Amino acid sequence: MQGEEVKGRIYFGVCVLDEMLNKGWLVTDDHLLSKPEQDYFSYYLDNMKFTNGMAYRNNYAHGSTPPVDDENAHISAYYAFLKLLAMLVLKIEDDLWLARKAMAVYVINGISKSKYSKLRDFIHIFIAVH
C-alpha cells in the first residue's frame, strides 16, 4: 500500500470510530479496568457493591481475619489475591502492548502529530489499520 492510501484508511477509520462514539455505540473512559472487571475486583476485595462478596481486603485490612488455625480460609484468600494480581498484571501488559503497537503505526506511517496528539487517537489509528 502507498503511504497516502494508508493515511486515508487511517483517517477514515478514525472518522468512523468518532462517529460511533458520538452515537453512543462506543464508550471511552480513563480507567484501567472495564466496568465488569471493576465489579469482579470489587466482589473479591470489598463490600462496596456486593454485600455477599468475599471482601478479602476488608477482612485483612480491618482485623476481621479468619482464625489462625483455619488454614483453608487463608489459602483460599491467598489464591484469590494471586488470581487478581495476575489478572491485573496481564491487563496492564495488554494496555502497554496496544499503546506500543499504536505508537509504532504512528511512527511508521508518519502521521501528523498536530492531527493526532492524544494516545486515544493512536489507539484509534491502530484499530483502523488492523
PyMOL commands that set and color helices and strands:
alter all, ss='L'
color gray80, all
select helices_A, chain A and resi 3-23+35-45+56-61+71-109+119-129
alter helices_A, ss='H'
color red, helices_A
deselect
rebuild
show_as cartoon
